[in-house]
Amino acid sequence: MTSSVRPLSFENHNLTKIKHSNDYHHAKDQQVVPLIVHEFARASAEMPIVFVKNADTGEFQAVALLGLSPNENLFYSSEKWLSDYLPALISHHPFALMPTQNDENQLQMVIKEDSNFVSTTEGEALFDEAGNETKYLESRKNSLGQYFDNSHVTQAFTKQLSDNSLLSQQNLSLELNGEKIALNGVYLVDEKALNALPDEDFIALRKKGYLAPIYNHLGSLHQLSRLAKLKAANS
């Protein structure tokens, strides 16, 4: 936990307020951002959805691709978010859920104190004078809790894809202003493998509601050309 991230408490944050802002500066260098499966439908209309593999655990994670180079977010420019859709993880800033030091299974709400959203003079208060959580803070906590629950659904989804050998590593290549841009180490659903699944496995995907996000993912790959256009516009 970085020094600017602290567990939220009345003792330390009784004067803290959260400003309303559309400046998501904290995400300006994020080339990818994790997505939960519940976001696929909306995110796929504007940004490519791919999968990456954790080298240590071997687990897959669904992410939105926001840039074509490391530390590049083409959806952020001049203090503005350039897409109609804002991934949920970015919208939760400056809050997050993290395991406590004493029990990894116990989660606590933390706040990034050096965020440009944090103030002591303007914005939504987190606690009232009696130390009770405000309705605003309750809403933010509920949103984080729902996201955490949905992340387990997403983990089950990606595990099912992996168990059915549907994720295939791909090296994507785009041409921009005569130069080739390579995206290595991403995983995509293999359509041939999907169509070759035994009927019982395909039906299992349908019954679990996994077919829609699979096709959202595949359709989102057309948004790679949008990233190229955004990069060309910024160059």
C-alpha angles and dihedrals in degrees: 000000000000120000091251092056115078136167110265115251140154089237093060102026107033090121097038119120131183117226123219106243141153092202104109093181091150089070098047093106098041111116091180134020126194117251132200116224091248088068097054097093096054098033093050091064091065113018138034116259116210137159129244129195126230105231093208101046102023089228122139126229130195114231139176112236108228101169143023096224133046114280091012125128110180092184092066123068136148094358092307135110106229099201131075088225122067115193111243095237090059092046092056091065130151088028132067141162117243135171116263119248093246100043125026090197091058114081128207132190113245133188131210100230098195093056118126086233092065120090142152096209107045140027137039117339118231098205136024123230091270091057096254120140113256122235087253092058091044089054092050091048092050090050091052091047092052090049091051091051091048090050088065089054088051092050089053090049095052091044089054090052090050094045089052091049091239099135116087126185112241136186106214122203129196130180118223123176090340093310126109119231116201124204109195133185099029123132127217134185108265105231093199091054090046093052091045095055116122111260094250092054093047091048089049089056090050094048091052091051093245099127095074095055090044091057090041088057094048092047092048091065088079086070090072087085088055090056089051090052092049091049091049090050091052096046 
